[in-house]
Amino acid sequence: MFPLDNSRRFLWLLVLLFGCFLPCLADLKVLVRLEDGQLTEENLQADSDKDFITLEFRKTDGTFVTYLADFKQDVKIFHVLILGELERGQSQFQALCFVTRLQSNEIIPSESMAKLRQKNPHAVRQAEEMRGTDTLQMDVAINFTKGVQLTPHIHNICAEAKEAIYTRQEDVRLWLERGIDGSMFEVLPQPSSIPSLHPCKLCPQDWKPCICSYHLSLEWIPCSLKYCKNRDSSVKTTSYRCGIRSCQKAFTFHFYVAQKQLCLWDEET
Ligand SMILES: *[C@@H]1O[C@H](CO)[C@@H](O)[C@H](O)[C@H]1NC(C)=O
């Protein structure tokens, strides 16, 4: 056994479940504090067989966020379901999907995630590492029907966002090298080629095309594994997985909309 002080230091344990045959599924709920100070519950699910993780939570304004990491295809999807303001003539909800490359150190493997258990489910989790904000120019639209080639999860996650699935040209280049069918991508109008395209915030007319922004923060992601050394009196020192490191990571997406009306949240920020 490892010393008591050592085991106390980790609120999280990666419990190795010997009885867990494939597929190994897990469902974990953790309490986190959002950027505005409100508490929300993050729901993490892992499927080690299909090799993906989903993370879901509701923001204070009711927006429902889903993050999916598909390790088989090295692709991640962000889906946001924004509630419309009916009194302002908006539809009931607006859905957006952002699809981009999954980096190698963003989130722990699905197999480790599936084995994660927490000791105290009522504790409010605070990320140990702040990873800042990435700004992503989502300048390409993905065809929903054909997008299944990129990751089969598009069909579940982005079903409500068929007309609003975005990615980046630099991701497309990488995918084309991997033999992905290029006909699913359509490069969108950009400010560099159309000078009249402005950020929606600065655009006075509701019917004009503009560049919309959406900010999203993942407050708590298990981003890497922690290793501990076995410090017993025997000669050999072995290391074992003894927990996880958590990270906070935010994203700002910029994307083309045909009308400012499709980007009304940008006004308030
Ligand atoms: C997407 O692809 C499907 C299947 O090839 C096609 O029928 C459809 O017109 C495409 N949609 C758009 C918006 O280009």
The ligand as an ORCA input file, in Angstrom:
! r2SCAN-3c Opt
* xyz 0 1
  C     -24.815     18.170    -48.944
  O     -24.569     16.944    -49.554
  C     -25.733     16.272    -49.986
  C     -25.349     14.883    -50.441
  O     -24.349     14.907    -51.421
  C     -26.413     17.087    -51.066
  O     -27.580     16.445    -51.521
  C     -26.755     18.464    -50.485
  O     -27.298     19.296    -51.492
  C     -25.529     19.113    -49.892
  N     -25.953     20.337    -49.187
  C     -25.458     21.546    -49.441
  C     -26.019     22.652    -48.633
  O     -24.611     21.740    -50.277
*
